[in-house]
Amino acid sequence: MCQGLRPETISAYSRGVRRVAGYFKRCLDNLTVDGLKGYFAALVESHPWSTLKLDRNGIQFYYRHVLQRP
């Protein structure tokens, strides 16, 4: 599957990526660092830390493995 990730992890990362894309109402390919900082600042006010970590990990996975960017 995806580099040995469990299906539950893939599902959680996918939810995070969809949540970020929904917040910006666009694809994640061209997001800025400032945009992501704003997103996480808003998310910390409305969601538990576990959600922030999953969204962060999902975005990191997306950028590193899907878009192949550092």
PQR file of N, CA, C, O and H, with PARSE charges and radii, in Angstrom:
ATOM      1  N   MET A   1       0.844  -1.180   0.000 -0.4000 1.5000
ATOM      2  CA  MET A   1       0.000   0.000   0.000 -0.0000 2.0000
ATOM      3  C   MET A   1       0.884   1.237   0.000  0.5500 1.7000
ATOM      4  O   MET A   1       1.808   1.311  -0.810 -0.5500 1.4000
ATOM      5  N   CYS A   2       0.645   2.204   0.867 -0.4000 1.5000
ATOM      6  CA  CYS A   2       1.411   3.449   0.934 -0.0000 2.0000
ATOM      7  C   CYS A   2       2.547   3.313   1.929  0.5500 1.7000
ATOM      8  O   CYS A   2       2.393   3.666   3.099 -0.5500 1.4000
ATOM      9  H   CYS A   2      -0.105   2.144   1.525  0.4000 1.0000
ATOM     10  N   GLN A   3       3.682   2.808   1.480 -0.4000 1.5000
ATOM     11  CA  GLN A   3       4.892   2.748   2.287 -0.0000 2.0000
ATOM     12  C   GLN A   3       4.677   2.088   3.644  0.5500 1.7000
ATOM     13  O   GLN A   3       5.224   2.544   4.649 -0.5500 1.4000
ATOM     14  H   GLN A   3       3.807   2.521   0.530  0.4000 1.0000
ATOM     15  N   GLY A   4       3.904   1.046   3.681 -0.4000 1.5000
ATOM     16  CA  GLY A   4       3.695   0.289   4.903 -0.0000 2.0000
ATOM     17  C   GLY A   4       2.736   0.920   5.894  0.5500 1.7000
ATOM     18  O   GLY A   4       2.643   0.450   7.028 -0.5500 1.4000
ATOM     19  H   GLY A   4       3.460   0.675   2.865  0.4000 1.0000
ATOM     20  N   LEU A   5       2.019   1.971   5.507 -0.4000 1.5000
ATOM     21  CA  LEU A   5       1.067   2.594   6.418 -0.0000 2.0000
ATOM     22  C   LEU A   5      -0.184   1.740   6.541  0.5500 1.7000
ATOM     23  O   LEU A   5      -0.634   1.119   5.579 -0.5500 1.4000
ATOM     24  H   LEU A   5       2.095   2.352   4.585  0.4000 1.0000
ATOM     25  N   ARG A   6      -0.730   1.726   7.742 -0.4000 1.5000
ATOM     26  CA  ARG A   6      -1.966   0.995   7.977 -0.0000 2.0000
ATOM     27  C   ARG A   6      -3.134   1.718   7.316  0.5500 1.7000
ATOM     28  O   ARG A   6      -3.084   2.936   7.147 -0.5500 1.4000
ATOM     29  H   ARG A   6      -0.364   2.231   8.524  0.4000 1.0000
ATOM     30  N   PRO A   7      -4.172   0.998   6.944 -0.5600 1.5000
ATOM     31  CA  PRO A   7      -5.342   1.636   6.321  0.2800 2.0000
ATOM     32  C   PRO A   7      -5.947   2.750   7.182  0.5500 1.7000
ATOM     33  O   PRO A   7      -6.426   3.751   6.650 -0.5500 1.4000
ATOM     34  N   GLU A   8      -5.928   2.582   8.503 -0.4000 1.5000
ATOM     35  CA  GLU A   8      -6.458   3.612   9.397 -0.0000 2.0000
ATOM     36  C   GLU A   8      -5.640   4.894   9.312  0.5500 1.7000
ATOM     37  O   GLU A   8      -6.192   5.993   9.352 -0.5500 1.4000
ATOM     38  H   GLU A   8      -5.539   1.769   8.935  0.4000 1.0000
ATOM     39  N   THR A   9      -4.320   4.748   9.195 -0.4000 1.5000
ATOM     40  CA  THR A   9      -3.438   5.909   9.080 -0.0000 2.0000
ATOM     41  C   THR A   9      -3.680   6.618   7.760  0.5500 1.7000
ATOM     42  O   THR A   9      -3.756   7.846   7.720 -0.5500 1.4000
ATOM     43  H   THR A   9      -3.871   3.855   9.163  0.4000 1.0000
ATOM     44  N   ILE A  10      -3.801   5.868   6.696 -0.4000 1.5000
ATOM     45  CA  ILE A  10      -4.073   6.446   5.379 -0.0000 2.0000
ATOM     46  C   ILE A  10      -5.390   7.205   5.412  0.5500 1.7000
ATOM     47  O   ILE A  10      -5.488   8.306   4.871 -0.5500 1.4000
ATOM     48  H   ILE A  10      -3.739   4.870   6.729  0.4000 1.0000
ATOM     49  N   SER A  11      -6.391   6.628   6.037 -0.4000 1.5000
ATOM     50  CA  SER A  11      -7.695   7.279   6.141 -0.0000 2.0000
ATOM     51  C   SER A  11      -7.596   8.582   6.937  0.5500 1.7000
ATOM     52  O   SER A  11      -8.172   9.595   6.539 -0.5500 1.4000
ATOM     53  H   SER A  11      -6.312   5.733   6.476  0.4000 1.0000
ATOM     54  N   ALA A  12      -6.876   8.561   8.048 -0.4000 1.5000
ATOM     55  CA  ALA A  12      -6.723   9.759   8.879 -0.0000 2.0000
ATOM     56  C   ALA A  12      -5.960  10.849   8.135  0.5500 1.7000
ATOM     57  O   ALA A  12      -6.351  12.015   8.184 -0.5500 1.4000
ATOM     58  H   ALA A  12      -6.408   7.738   8.371  0.4000 1.0000
ATOM     59  N   TYR A  13      -4.887  10.491   7.451 -0.4000 1.5000
ATOM     60  CA  TYR A  13      -4.115  11.466   6.678 -0.0000 2.0000
ATOM     61  C   TYR A  13      -4.973  12.043   5.559  0.5500 1.7000
ATOM     62  O   TYR A  13      -4.917  13.242   5.283 -0.5500 1.4000
ATOM     63  H   TYR A  13      -4.570   9.543   7.411  0.4000 1.0000
ATOM     64  N   SER A  14      -5.761  11.197   4.920 -0.4000 1.5000
ATOM     65  CA  SER A  14      -6.632  11.660   3.830 -0.0000 2.0000
ATOM     66  C   SER A  14      -7.669  12.656   4.346  0.5500 1.7000
ATOM     67  O   SER A  14      -7.948  13.660   3.690 -0.5500 1.4000
ATOM     68  H   SER A  14      -5.806  10.223   5.144  0.4000 1.0000
ATOM     69  N   ARG A  15      -8.234  12.382   5.511 -0.4000 1.5000
ATOM     70  CA  ARG A  15      -9.190  13.319   6.109 -0.0000 2.0000
ATOM     71  C   ARG A  15      -8.529  14.661   6.374  0.5500 1.7000
ATOM     72  O   ARG A  15      -9.119  15.712   6.127 -0.5500 1.4000
ATOM     73  H   ARG A  15      -8.008  11.567   6.044  0.4000 1.0000
ATOM     74  N   GLY A  16      -7.306  14.622   6.876 -0.4000 1.5000
ATOM     75  CA  GLY A  16      -6.575  15.859   7.144 -0.0000 2.0000
ATOM     76  C   GLY A  16      -6.327  16.656   5.879  0.5500 1.7000
ATOM     77  O   GLY A  16      -6.516  17.872   5.860 -0.5500 1.4000
ATOM     78  H   GLY A  16      -6.826  13.768   7.077  0.4000 1.0000
ATOM     79  N   VAL A  17      -5.907  15.981   4.829 -0.4000 1.5000
ATOM     80  CA  VAL A  17      -5.649  16.660   3.554 -0.0000 2.0000
ATOM     81  C   VAL A  17      -6.949  17.244   3.005  0.5500 1.7000
ATOM     82  O   VAL A  17      -6.958  18.365   2.496 -0.5500 1.4000
ATOM     83  H   VAL A  17      -5.753  14.993   4.844  0.4000 1.0000
ATOM     84  N   ARG A  18      -8.042  16.495   3.105 -0.4000 1.5000
ATOM     85  CA  ARG A  18      -9.332  17.010   2.635 -0.0000 2.0000
ATOM     86  C   ARG A  18      -9.785  18.214   3.470  0.5500 1.7000
ATOM     87  O   ARG A  18     -10.359  19.164   2.938 -0.5500 1.4000
ATOM     88  H   ARG A  18      -8.035  15.585   3.519  0.4000 1.0000
ATOM     89  N   ARG A  19      -9.522  18.165   4.780 -0.4000 1.5000
ATOM     90  CA  ARG A  19      -9.915  19.271   5.654 -0.0000 2.0000
ATOM     91  C   ARG A  19      -9.144  20.548   5.273  0.5500 1.7000
ATOM     92  O   ARG A  19      -9.724  21.633   5.219 -0.5500 1.4000
ATOM     93  H   ARG A  19      -9.056  17.393   5.212  0.4000 1.0000
ATOM     94  N   VAL A  20      -7.850  20.412   5.012 -0.4000 1.5000
ATOM     95  CA  VAL A  20      -7.043  21.568   4.607 -0.0000 2.0000
ATOM     96  C   VAL A  20      -7.516  22.094   3.255  0.5500 1.7000
ATOM     97  O   VAL A  20      -7.684  23.302   3.087 -0.5500 1.4000
ATOM     98  H   VAL A  20      -7.380  19.530   5.055  0.4000 1.0000
ATOM     99  N   ALA A  21      -7.729  21.210   2.301 -0.4000 1.5000
ATOM    100  CA  ALA A  21      -8.186  21.625   0.974 -0.0000 2.0000
ATOM    101  C   ALA A  21      -9.556  22.307   1.070  0.5500 1.7000
ATOM    102  O   ALA A  21      -9.813  23.283   0.365 -0.5500 1.4000
ATOM    103  H   ALA A  21      -7.592  20.229   2.438  0.4000 1.0000
ATOM    104  N   GLY A  22     -10.424  21.802   1.930 -0.4000 1.5000
ATOM    105  CA  GLY A  22     -11.732  22.412   2.115 -0.0000 2.0000
ATOM    106  C   GLY A  22     -11.645  23.793   2.740  0.5500 1.7000
ATOM    107  O   GLY A  22     -12.415  24.689   2.393 -0.5500 1.4000
ATOM    108  H   GLY A  22     -10.215  21.009   2.503  0.4000 1.0000
ATOM    109  N   TYR A  23     -10.705  23.964   3.663 -0.4000 1.5000
ATOM    110  CA  TYR A  23     -10.509  25.261   4.302 -0.0000 2.0000
ATOM    111  C   TYR A  23     -10.099  26.313   3.270  0.5500 1.7000
ATOM    112  O   TYR A  23     -10.608  27.434   3.276 -0.5500 1.4000
ATOM    113  H   TYR A  23     -10.080  23.236   3.944  0.4000 1.0000
ATOM    114  N   PHE A  24      -9.180  25.939   2.394 -0.4000 1.5000
ATOM    115  CA  PHE A  24      -8.693  26.867   1.375 -0.0000 2.0000
ATOM    116  C   PHE A  24      -9.544  26.857   0.105  0.5500 1.7000
ATOM    117  O   PHE A  24      -9.405  27.733  -0.749 -0.5500 1.4000
ATOM    118  H   PHE A  24      -8.767  25.028   2.390  0.4000 1.0000
ATOM    119  N   LYS A  25     -10.419  25.868  -0.012 -0.4000 1.5000
ATOM    120  CA  LYS A  25     -11.280  25.706  -1.190 -0.0000 2.0000
ATOM    121  C   LYS A  25     -10.468  25.622  -2.483  0.5500 1.7000
ATOM    122  O   LYS A  25     -10.836  26.188  -3.513 -0.5500 1.4000
ATOM    123  H   LYS A  25     -10.532  25.157   0.682  0.4000 1.0000
ATOM    124  N   ARG A  26      -9.354  24.898  -2.393 -0.4000 1.5000
ATOM    125  CA  ARG A  26      -8.524  24.676  -3.580 -0.0000 2.0000
ATOM    126  C   ARG A  26      -7.552  23.541  -3.322  0.5500 1.7000
ATOM    127  O   ARG A  26      -7.452  23.028  -2.207 -0.5500 1.4000
ATOM    128  H   ARG A  26      -9.055  24.438  -1.557  0.4000 1.0000
ATOM    129  N   CYS A  27      -6.847  23.162  -4.355 -0.4000 1.5000
ATOM    130  CA  CYS A  27      -5.850  22.105  -4.269 -0.0000 2.0000
ATOM    131  C   CYS A  27      -4.683  22.575  -3.404  0.5500 1.7000
ATOM    132  O   CYS A  27      -4.419  23.774  -3.320 -0.5500 1.4000
ATOM    133  H   CYS A  27      -6.929  23.579  -5.260  0.4000 1.0000
ATOM    134  N   LEU A  28      -3.996  21.654  -2.773 -0.4000 1.5000
ATOM    135  CA  LEU A  28      -2.905  21.996  -1.864 -0.0000 2.0000
ATOM    136  C   LEU A  28      -1.576  22.269  -2.558  0.5500 1.7000
ATOM    137  O   LEU A  28      -0.605  22.637  -1.897 -0.5500 1.4000
ATOM    138  H   LEU A  28      -4.211  20.680  -2.842  0.4000 1.0000
ATOM    139  N   ASP A  29      -1.514  22.101  -3.844 -0.4000 1.5000
ATOM    140  CA  ASP A  29      -0.237  22.185  -4.557 -0.0000 2.0000
ATOM    141  C   ASP A  29       0.482  23.517  -4.391  0.5500 1.7000
ATOM    142  O   ASP A  29       1.713  23.555  -4.403 -0.5500 1.4000
ATOM    143  H   ASP A  29      -2.303  21.802  -4.381  0.4000 1.0000
ATOM    144  N   ASN A  30      -0.260  24.607  -4.238 -0.4000 1.5000
ATOM    145  CA  ASN A  30       0.368  25.929  -4.212 -0.0000 2.0000
ATOM    146  C   ASN A  30       0.138  26.700  -2.927  0.5500 1.7000
ATOM    147  O   ASN A  30       0.135  27.931  -2.946 -0.5500 1.4000
ATOM    148  H   ASN A  30      -1.259  24.575  -4.228  0.4000 1.0000
ATOM    149  N   LEU A  31      -0.053  26.017  -1.821 -0.4000 1.5000
ATOM    150  CA  LEU A  31      -0.251  26.709  -0.559 -0.0000 2.0000
ATOM    151  C   LEU A  31       1.066  27.321  -0.086  0.5500 1.7000
ATOM    152  O   LEU A  31       2.149  26.812  -0.374 -0.5500 1.4000
ATOM    153  H   LEU A  31      -0.050  25.018  -1.805  0.4000 1.0000
ATOM    154  N   THR A  32       0.943  28.423   0.645 -0.4000 1.5000
ATOM    155  CA  THR A  32       2.129  29.082   1.191 -0.0000 2.0000
ATOM    156  C   THR A  32       2.322  28.682   2.652  0.5500 1.7000
ATOM    157  O   THR A  32       1.406  28.173   3.299 -0.5500 1.4000
ATOM    158  H   THR A  32       0.063  28.837   0.880  0.4000 1.0000
ATOM    159  N   VAL A  33       3.507  28.920   3.148 -0.4000 1.5000
ATOM    160  CA  VAL A  33       3.788  28.654   4.564 -0.0000 2.0000
ATOM    161  C   VAL A  33       2.894  29.531   5.430  0.5500 1.7000
ATOM    162  O   VAL A  33       2.353  29.069   6.434 -0.5500 1.4000
ATOM    163  H   VAL A  33       4.251  29.334   2.623  0.4000 1.0000
ATOM    164  N   ASP A  34       2.738  30.794   5.046 -0.4000 1.5000
ATOM    165  CA  ASP A  34       1.871  31.690   5.821 -0.0000 2.0000
ATOM    166  C   ASP A  34       0.422  31.217   5.815  0.5500 1.7000
ATOM    167  O   ASP A  34      -0.272  31.316   6.827 -0.5500 1.4000
ATOM    168  H   ASP A  34       3.177  31.169   4.230  0.4000 1.0000
ATOM    169  N   GLY A  35      -0.030  30.707   4.684 -0.4000 1.5000
ATOM    170  CA  GLY A  35      -1.385  30.176   4.614 -0.0000 2.0000
ATOM    171  C   GLY A  35      -1.580  28.997   5.550  0.5500 1.7000
ATOM    172  O   GLY A  35      -2.596  28.897   6.238 -0.5500 1.4000
ATOM    173  H   GLY A  35       0.533  30.627   3.862  0.4000 1.0000
ATOM    174  N   LEU A  36      -0.594  28.102   5.571 -0.4000 1.5000
ATOM    175  CA  LEU A  36      -0.684  26.943   6.468 -0.0000 2.0000
ATOM    176  C   LEU A  36      -0.595  27.354   7.928  0.5500 1.7000
ATOM    177  O   LEU A  36      -1.271  26.770   8.774 -0.5500 1.4000
ATOM    178  H   LEU A  36       0.232  28.183   5.012  0.4000 1.0000
ATOM    179  N   LYS A  37       0.224  28.344   8.237 -0.4000 1.5000
ATOM    180  CA  LYS A  37       0.301  28.837   9.621 -0.0000 2.0000
ATOM    181  C   LYS A  37      -1.055  29.385  10.053  0.5500 1.7000
ATOM    182  O   LYS A  37      -1.500  29.139  11.175 -0.5500 1.4000
ATOM    183  H   LYS A  37       0.773  28.819   7.549  0.4000 1.0000
ATOM    184  N   GLY A  38      -1.707  30.123   9.166 -0.4000 1.5000
ATOM    185  CA  GLY A  38      -3.035  30.650   9.468 -0.0000 2.0000
ATOM    186  C   GLY A  38      -4.049  29.542   9.670  0.5500 1.7000
ATOM    187  O   GLY A  38      -4.894  29.616  10.561 -0.5500 1.4000
ATOM    188  H   GLY A  38      -1.346  30.323   8.255  0.4000 1.0000
ATOM    189  N   TYR A  39      -3.962  28.512   8.837 -0.4000 1.5000
ATOM    190  CA  TYR A  39      -4.865  27.378   8.963 -0.0000 2.0000
ATOM    191  C   TYR A  39      -4.712  26.719  10.337  0.5500 1.7000
ATOM    192  O   TYR A  39      -5.699  26.472  11.030 -0.5500 1.4000
ATOM    193  H   TYR A  39      -3.275  28.452   8.113  0.4000 1.0000
ATOM    194  N   PHE A  40      -3.470  26.439  10.720 -0.4000 1.5000
ATOM    195  CA  PHE A  40      -3.253  25.760  11.999 -0.0000 2.0000
ATOM    196  C   PHE A  40      -3.587  26.656  13.185  0.5500 1.7000
ATOM    197  O   PHE A  40      -4.010  26.167  14.233 -0.5500 1.4000
ATOM    198  H   PHE A  40      -2.668  26.639  10.157  0.4000 1.0000
ATOM    199  N   ALA A  41      -3.403  27.955  13.031 -0.4000 1.5000
ATOM    200  CA  ALA A  41      -3.805  28.875  14.104 -0.0000 2.0000
ATOM    201  C   ALA A  41      -5.316  28.818  14.307  0.5500 1.7000
ATOM    202  O   ALA A  41      -5.793  28.834  15.441 -0.5500 1.4000
ATOM    203  H   ALA A  41      -3.060  28.353  12.180  0.4000 1.0000
ATOM    204  N   ALA A  42      -6.065  28.752  13.216 -0.4000 1.5000
ATOM    205  CA  ALA A  42      -7.524  28.640  13.322 -0.0000 2.0000
ATOM    206  C   ALA A  42      -7.925  27.263  13.854  0.5500 1.7000
ATOM    207  O   ALA A  42      -8.855  27.151  14.652 -0.5500 1.4000
ATOM    208  H   ALA A  42      -5.677  28.740  12.294  0.4000 1.0000
ATOM    209  N   LEU A  43      -7.229  26.227  13.415 -0.4000 1.5000
ATOM    210  CA  LEU A  43      -7.575  24.866  13.819 -0.0000 2.0000
ATOM    211  C   LEU A  43      -7.348  24.645  15.311  0.5500 1.7000
ATOM    212  O   LEU A  43      -8.114  23.930  15.958 -0.5500 1.4000
ATOM    213  H   LEU A  43      -6.473  26.318  12.767  0.4000 1.0000
ATOM    214  N   VAL A  44      -6.305  25.253  15.857 -0.4000 1.5000
ATOM    215  CA  VAL A  44      -5.997  25.054  17.275 -0.0000 2.0000
ATOM    216  C   VAL A  44      -7.107  25.605  18.170  0.5500 1.7000
ATOM    217  O   VAL A  44      -7.261  25.177  19.313 -0.5500 1.4000
ATOM    218  H   VAL A  44      -5.683  25.834  15.332  0.4000 1.0000
ATOM    219  N   GLU A  45      -7.881  26.559  17.641 -0.4000 1.5000
ATOM    220  CA  GLU A  45      -8.991  27.133  18.407 -0.0000 2.0000
ATOM    221  C   GLU A  45     -10.237  26.256  18.403  0.5500 1.7000
ATOM    222  O   GLU A  45     -11.111  26.409  19.256 -0.5500 1.4000
ATOM    223  H   GLU A  45      -7.757  26.907  16.712  0.4000 1.0000
ATOM    224  N   SER A  46     -10.318  25.337  17.443 -0.4000 1.5000
ATOM    225  CA  SER A  46     -11.574  24.607  17.296 -0.0000 2.0000
ATOM    226  C   SER A  46     -11.452  23.077  17.333  0.5500 1.7000
ATOM    227  O   SER A  46     -12.467  22.380  17.334 -0.5500 1.4000
ATOM    228  H   SER A  46      -9.608  25.212  16.750  0.4000 1.0000
ATOM    229  N   HIS A  47     -10.233  22.555  17.363 -0.4000 1.5000
ATOM    230  CA  HIS A  47     -10.047  21.109  17.298 -0.0000 2.0000
ATOM    231  C   HIS A  47      -9.020  20.650  18.335  0.5500 1.7000
ATOM    232  O   HIS A  47      -8.197  21.447  18.783 -0.5500 1.4000
ATOM    233  H   HIS A  47      -9.408  23.121  17.362  0.4000 1.0000
ATOM    234  N   PRO A  48      -9.062  19.385  18.716 -0.5600 1.5000
ATOM    235  CA  PRO A  48      -8.065  18.853  19.665  0.2800 2.0000
ATOM    236  C   PRO A  48      -6.691  18.700  18.999  0.5500 1.7000
ATOM    237  O   PRO A  48      -6.574  18.696  17.773 -0.5500 1.4000
ATOM    238  N   TRP A  49      -5.664  18.576  19.832 -0.4000 1.5000
ATOM    239  CA  TRP A  49      -4.292  18.429  19.348 -0.0000 2.0000
ATOM    240  C   TRP A  49      -4.137  17.229  18.426  0.5500 1.7000
ATOM    241  O   TRP A  49      -3.349  17.267  17.481 -0.5500 1.4000
ATOM    242  H   TRP A  49      -5.758  18.580  20.827  0.4000 1.0000
ATOM    243  N   SER A  50      -4.872  16.184  18.692 -0.4000 1.5000
ATOM    244  CA  SER A  50      -4.749  14.999  17.847 -0.0000 2.0000
ATOM    245  C   SER A  50      -5.125  15.317  16.397  0.5500 1.7000
ATOM    246  O   SER A  50      -4.523  14.778  15.468 -0.5500 1.4000
ATOM    247  H   SER A  50      -5.512  16.154  19.460  0.4000 1.0000
ATOM    248  N   THR A  51      -6.107  16.181  16.202 -0.4000 1.5000
ATOM    249  CA  THR A  51      -6.494  16.582  14.852 -0.0000 2.0000
ATOM    250  C   THR A  51      -5.385  17.390  14.197  0.5500 1.7000
ATOM    251  O   THR A  51      -5.080  17.188  13.021 -0.5500 1.4000
ATOM    252  H   THR A  51      -6.596  16.619  16.956  0.4000 1.0000
ATOM    253  N   LEU A  52      -4.778  18.303  14.949 -0.4000 1.5000
ATOM    254  CA  LEU A  52      -3.675  19.091  14.406 -0.0000 2.0000
ATOM    255  C   LEU A  52      -2.534  18.189  13.966  0.5500 1.7000
ATOM    256  O   LEU A  52      -1.962  18.376  12.892 -0.5500 1.4000
ATOM    257  H   LEU A  52      -5.025  18.467  15.904  0.4000 1.0000
ATOM    258  N   LYS A  53      -2.205  17.208  14.802 -0.4000 1.5000
ATOM    259  CA  LYS A  53      -1.099  16.311  14.458 -0.0000 2.0000
ATOM    260  C   LYS A  53      -1.417  15.478  13.216  0.5500 1.7000
ATOM    261  O   LYS A  53      -0.559  15.291  12.353 -0.5500 1.4000
ATOM    262  H   LYS A  53      -2.670  17.056  15.674  0.4000 1.0000
ATOM    263  N   LEU A  54      -2.638  14.985  13.130 -0.4000 1.5000
ATOM    264  CA  LEU A  54      -3.004  14.195  11.949 -0.0000 2.0000
ATOM    265  C   LEU A  54      -2.993  15.053  10.688  0.5500 1.7000
ATOM    266  O   LEU A  54      -2.521  14.611   9.640 -0.5500 1.4000
ATOM    267  H   LEU A  54      -3.335  15.136  13.831  0.4000 1.0000
ATOM    268  N   ASP A  55      -3.509  16.277  10.785 -0.4000 1.5000
ATOM    269  CA  ASP A  55      -3.496  17.163   9.618 -0.0000 2.0000
ATOM    270  C   ASP A  55      -2.062  17.491   9.212  0.5500 1.7000
ATOM    271  O   ASP A  55      -1.732  17.467   8.027 -0.5500 1.4000
ATOM    272  H   ASP A  55      -3.891  16.636  11.636  0.4000 1.0000
ATOM    273  N   ARG A  56      -1.214  17.795  10.184 -0.4000 1.5000
ATOM    274  CA  ARG A  56       0.192  18.084   9.892 -0.0000 2.0000
ATOM    275  C   ARG A  56       0.857  16.880   9.235  0.5500 1.7000
ATOM    276  O   ARG A  56       1.545  17.026   8.225 -0.5500 1.4000
ATOM    277  H   ARG A  56      -1.483  17.814  11.147  0.4000 1.0000
ATOM    278  N   ASN A  57       0.661  15.713   9.791 -0.4000 1.5000
ATOM    279  CA  ASN A  57       1.276  14.515   9.221 -0.0000 2.0000
ATOM    280  C   ASN A  57       0.731  14.208   7.831  0.5500 1.7000
ATOM    281  O   ASN A  57       1.478  13.793   6.945 -0.5500 1.4000
ATOM    282  H   ASN A  57       0.102  15.594  10.611  0.4000 1.0000
ATOM    283  N   GLY A  58      -0.560  14.410   7.644 -0.4000 1.5000
ATOM    284  CA  GLY A  58      -1.152  14.192   6.328 -0.0000 2.0000
ATOM    285  C   GLY A  58      -0.587  15.134   5.284  0.5500 1.7000
ATOM    286  O   GLY A  58      -0.297  14.723   4.160 -0.5500 1.4000
ATOM    287  H   GLY A  58      -1.167  14.747   8.364  0.4000 1.0000
ATOM    288  N   ILE A  59      -0.429  16.398   5.653 -0.4000 1.5000
ATOM    289  CA  ILE A  59       0.138  17.381   4.724 -0.0000 2.0000
ATOM    290  C   ILE A  59       1.597  17.052   4.427  0.5500 1.7000
ATOM    291  O   ILE A  59       2.030  17.125   3.277 -0.5500 1.4000
ATOM    292  H   ILE A  59      -0.664  16.731   6.566  0.4000 1.0000
ATOM    293  N   GLN A  60       2.357  16.689   5.465 -0.4000 1.5000
ATOM    294  CA  GLN A  60       3.759  16.311   5.248 -0.0000 2.0000
ATOM    295  C   GLN A  60       3.846  15.124   4.294  0.5500 1.7000
ATOM    296  O   GLN A  60       4.665  15.121   3.375 -0.5500 1.4000
ATOM    297  H   GLN A  60       2.005  16.629   6.399  0.4000 1.0000
ATOM    298  N   PHE A  61       3.010  14.126   4.511 -0.4000 1.5000
ATOM    299  CA  PHE A  61       3.020  12.965   3.625 -0.0000 2.0000
ATOM    300  C   PHE A  61       2.672  13.384   2.206  0.5500 1.7000
ATOM    301  O   PHE A  61       3.321  12.952   1.253 -0.5500 1.4000
ATOM    302  H   PHE A  61       2.345  14.129   5.258  0.4000 1.0000
ATOM    303  N   TYR A  62       1.663  14.213   2.059 -0.4000 1.5000
ATOM    304  CA  TYR A  62       1.233  14.669   0.740 -0.0000 2.0000
ATOM    305  C   TYR A  62       2.367  15.388   0.013  0.5500 1.7000
ATOM    306  O   TYR A  62       2.653  15.093  -1.147 -0.5500 1.4000
ATOM    307  H   TYR A  62       1.135  14.564   2.833  0.4000 1.0000
ATOM    308  N   TYR A  63       3.004  16.324   0.695 -0.4000 1.5000
ATOM    309  CA  TYR A  63       4.077  17.087   0.048 -0.0000 2.0000
ATOM    310  C   TYR A  63       5.298  16.220  -0.259  0.5500 1.7000
ATOM    311  O   TYR A  63       5.893  16.352  -1.329 -0.5500 1.4000
ATOM    312  H   TYR A  63       2.772  16.564   1.637  0.4000 1.0000
ATOM    313  N   ARG A  64       5.677  15.339   0.661 -0.4000 1.5000
ATOM    314  CA  ARG A  64       6.895  14.531   0.465 -0.0000 2.0000
ATOM    315  C   ARG A  64       6.711  13.396  -0.523  0.5500 1.7000
ATOM    316  O   ARG A  64       7.601  13.122  -1.328 -0.5500 1.4000
ATOM    317  H   ARG A  64       5.193  15.232   1.529  0.4000 1.0000
ATOM    318  N   HIS A  65       5.573  12.737  -0.470 -0.4000 1.5000
ATOM    319  CA  HIS A  65       5.402  11.514  -1.247 -0.0000 2.0000
ATOM    320  C   HIS A  65       4.518  11.661  -2.478  0.5500 1.7000
ATOM    321  O   HIS A  65       4.713  10.957  -3.470 -0.5500 1.4000
ATOM    322  H   HIS A  65       4.850  12.960   0.184  0.4000 1.0000
ATOM    323  N   VAL A  66       3.563  12.556  -2.424 -0.4000 1.5000
ATOM    324  CA  VAL A  66       2.694  12.746  -3.580 -0.0000 2.0000
ATOM    325  C   VAL A  66       3.299  13.781  -4.525  0.5500 1.7000
ATOM    326  O   VAL A  66       3.464  13.532  -5.719 -0.5500 1.4000
ATOM    327  H   VAL A  66       3.405  13.127  -1.619  0.4000 1.0000
ATOM    328  N   LEU A  67       3.629  14.954  -3.965 -0.4000 1.5000
ATOM    329  CA  LEU A  67       4.227  16.002  -4.792 -0.0000 2.0000
ATOM    330  C   LEU A  67       5.746  15.875  -4.906  0.5500 1.7000
ATOM    331  O   LEU A  67       6.368  16.512  -5.757 -0.5500 1.4000
ATOM    332  H   LEU A  67       3.495  15.157  -2.995  0.4000 1.0000
ATOM    333  N   GLN A  68       6.336  15.049  -4.043 -0.4000 1.5000
ATOM    334  CA  GLN A  68       7.783  14.822  -3.987 -0.0000 2.0000
ATOM    335  C   GLN A  68       8.548  16.116  -3.769  0.5500 1.7000
ATOM    336  O   GLN A  68       9.509  16.417  -4.478 -0.5500 1.4000
ATOM    337  H   GLN A  68       5.832  14.532  -3.352  0.4000 1.0000
ATOM    338  N   ARG A  69       8.101  16.879  -2.771 -0.4000 1.5000
ATOM    339  CA  ARG A  69       8.788  18.110  -2.346 -0.0000 2.0000
ATOM    340  C   ARG A  69       9.273  17.919  -0.922  0.5500 1.7000
ATOM    341  O   ARG A  69       8.648  17.192  -0.150 -0.5500 1.4000
ATOM    342  H   ARG A  69       7.321  16.635  -2.196  0.4000 1.0000
ATOM    343  N   PRO A  70      10.379  18.560  -0.559 -0.5600 1.5000
ATOM    344  CA  PRO A  70      10.863  18.457   0.840  0.2800 2.0000
ATOM    345  C   PRO A  70       9.955  19.187   1.808  0.5500 1.7000
ATOM    346  O   PRO A  70      10.216  19.198   3.011 -0.5500 1.4000
TER
END
